[in-house]
Amino acid sequence: MPFGLHSILEIFLYILNIRLVTHLPYRIILLISLLGLIFYGSVETVTIPFMLHITGFSLLDVLNHTYIRIFFFLPQALVMLIFIAACKIFNISLIGYSQEYGRSGRLSKKEFQHYLKEDIINKQNLLVFVVVLLPVLLLVILNSSFNAFRLNIFSEEHINIFTGLIGIFISVLTVLSTVAVKKIGQYVEKEYEAKRAEENLKQIKQLIDSSRKQRHDFHHQLQTIYGLLESGSYDLARDYIGRVFGDISKNVELIRTDNFTISALLYTKIGMAEARSIEMEISIECSLIEIPLTPHEASSLLGNLIDNALEAVEDKTGGLRQVNVKLTREQGAYVISISNTGNPIAPEMRPTIFKPNFTTKKAHSGLGLPIVKDIVTKHRGSIEISSDTEKTTFTVAIPIKK
């Protein structure tokens, strides 16, 4: 039998033997076999040349004499026994139920399925493991074949047969690698979706907690209004109801938003505006479910623009201190408009405000607007500025991806 071909056939017999002894699923046996043979082959490629050097035997002498072959195998066996002992001592195992399987013998089908649920080796990711490990095993076999050919253990005809088989394996691995890369992409996408769902759940919890606080506070508001009406202070009661209604309407806008990342951000900014005694109005006139921004990008873009607007009116003394946030959908794009009643931006400063490190305030990095500009450019959007003595408005348009 051609040298090298016998190794490939032995792999299939090796897998079959493990199956007959352990009754484990084939996908687990396949992974165990690949790892075991890679480890064995790696040890052999190191120990055999070392033993040939110190003993003076040729590889042909080793192959032709049984006792010498056993003698040459002993160092490999010693290394593998040390590795096995280390795994036992430090409780290292490939599959989660291996120790349980070893204690109880053959598991029932129900018990086996219970341990299998937590197993990392499932039908979905098996292909990825095989594509990663199989090339390493082929390299080990190729190394052994090369050494044998170099020492004239087998003829050129055998090496031609073997290289042809390796070529077939490489072709198959090329196809499997393409499928594996696609599966890895799907895993990454699922992980991203899971993280996004986790973020959404946290944001929903924040909104629920906010609603509970408002409900608790609403009882005190009603008591105040009732007291004003009982005392005949109707004008004061009307003004008080107007302020309470304004606060409630802001949060109603947030509840209507179907993007929880943006909802949570706007709720936080409302709190910041209230703490600084700044009037903040929010108007959301469309669904935000199709907005192409990632949660991180949406938070960065809106957060930086709103923070700049709050800072612009915070320093203003006297007059109206107001920030307006408006989100609409127009002609295939989401339009975000954020305006403030702060001091106007001088015309000569407008071309430079999007440059990194440019700022007119102390202790500011000057990176907020450049980050906004980068996000808008990435999504092929546009950003416009209008500013006069009454109002400054930043208008961002983000095209909707088809």
Summary of the structure (lengths in Angstrom):
residues: 402
radius of gyration: 35.3
end to end distance: 59.2
largest distance: 114.8
contacts: 1087
relative contact order: 0.06
helix: 66%
strand: 9%
